[in-house]
Amino acid sequence: MCVFCNLWGVTRFAIIGQKASASADFLLDDLPGTSGRLDILLRCLRAALLSSHGLRRQVVVYLVLLGGPLAPRVLRVDGSTVTFLRPDERSLAVLAKKVLSAGPSGPQRFLDIRPGVALASGGIEVVLGDCTDGTKTCRTFVLDEHGADVRDVEVLAAGNDELFVVGDHMGIPDDIRERLDRVGASPISIGAESIHADDVVAVLMNEIARRRVR
Ligand SMILES: C[S@@+](CC[C@H](N)C(=O)[O-])C[C@H]1O[C@@H](n2cnc3c(N)ncnc32)[C@H](O)[C@@H]1O
């Protein structure tokens, strides 16, 4: 269970990497070509956790890695405790490589690999388990072009813990979508046009930030 679930308004993102490498055997010099598009997930991580010269302390990001022989695994980065997170994609890829080569491939619970960065075996179940207080899962939204307009979703950022699930270039697989339906996840849209996953995260963070200022 996530120790931060009781804090006011922790914003969580789960990014689903349908082919993203759950092992460290990718090339830093050809990340898109060798990692199952882990680069997409790393850009989402940056968009969620980093502002200009700042780290968003109340954001937690889960990278759900469904590609390669060690899959599924989830890499979690917790803004409240992580240190030295650099914004460039290569540095984030170096971090992912180190964590994936150091981490366990057994237990379905998060093990801290370095401050604020943890790894678990398992997929979306591990994320949902981390977002529960033992009785119910925090309010969950699936990012979907056909969902309700985010600007009409009043509960958003009202001080609740929230989990936002975003797909990669291949979208969200049916089995995960069905699992999210079963926990009552609501589809929300940030516009009718399908845009890149990291842009979705940036726009959504902006929506949340604007409401919190108000
Ligand atoms: C590049 S899109 C995936 C496109 C993919 N071909 C598909 O069919 O889902 C990546 C992810 O960003 C999110 N997304 C893209 N545009 C969106 C929008 N306008 N509103 C909400 N979510 C969006 C969805 O979660 C999607 O799975």
The ligand as a MOL file (V3000), in Angstrom:
LIG
                    3D

  0  0  0     0  0            999 V3000
M  V30 BEGIN CTAB
M  V30 COUNTS 27 29 0 0 0
M  V30 BEGIN ATOM
M  V30 1 C -0.9080 8.6290 -28.9660 0
M  V30 2 S -2.2950 8.1830 -28.0180 0 CHG=1
M  V30 3 C -2.6330 6.5230 -28.5320 0
M  V30 4 C -3.2230 6.3750 -29.8240 0
M  V30 5 C -3.5510 4.9410 -30.1140 0
M  V30 6 N -3.4800 4.7610 -31.5210 0
M  V30 7 C -4.9070 4.5240 -29.5770 0
M  V30 8 O -5.7070 4.0420 -30.3610 0
M  V30 9 O -5.1820 4.6380 -28.3870 0 CHG=-1
M  V30 10 C -1.6250 7.8560 -26.4410 0
M  V30 11 C -2.5770 7.9320 -25.3030 0
M  V30 12 O -2.8030 9.2810 -24.9970 0
M  V30 13 C -4.1010 9.4550 -24.4760 0
M  V30 14 N -4.7530 10.4670 -25.3210 0
M  V30 15 C -4.3750 10.9000 -26.5500 0
M  V30 16 N -5.1590 11.9070 -26.9530 0
M  V30 17 C -6.0400 12.1290 -25.9460 0
M  V30 18 C -7.1120 13.0490 -25.7570 0
M  V30 19 N -7.4270 13.9450 -26.6750 0
M  V30 20 N -7.8020 12.9840 -24.5990 0
M  V30 21 C -7.4830 12.0780 -23.6410 0
M  V30 22 N -6.4840 11.1990 -23.7710 0
M  V30 23 C -5.7750 11.2080 -24.9050 0
M  V30 24 C -4.7740 8.0920 -24.4590 0
M  V30 25 O -4.6390 7.5330 -23.1640 0
M  V30 26 C -3.9450 7.3310 -25.4710 0
M  V30 27 O -3.9440 5.9570 -25.1940 0
M  V30 END ATOM
M  V30 BEGIN BOND
M  V30 1 1 1 2
M  V30 2 1 2 3
M  V30 3 1 2 10
M  V30 4 1 3 4
M  V30 5 1 4 5
M  V30 6 1 5 6
M  V30 7 1 5 7
M  V30 8 2 7 8
M  V30 9 1 7 9
M  V30 10 1 10 11
M  V30 11 1 11 12
M  V30 12 1 11 26
M  V30 13 1 12 13
M  V30 14 1 13 14
M  V30 15 1 13 24
M  V30 16 1 14 15
M  V30 17 1 14 23
M  V30 18 2 15 16
M  V30 19 1 16 17
M  V30 20 1 17 18
M  V30 21 2 17 23
M  V30 22 1 18 19
M  V30 23 2 18 20
M  V30 24 1 20 21
M  V30 25 2 21 22
M  V30 26 1 22 23
M  V30 27 1 24 25
M  V30 28 1 24 26
M  V30 29 1 26 27
M  V30 END BOND
M  V30 END CTAB
M  END
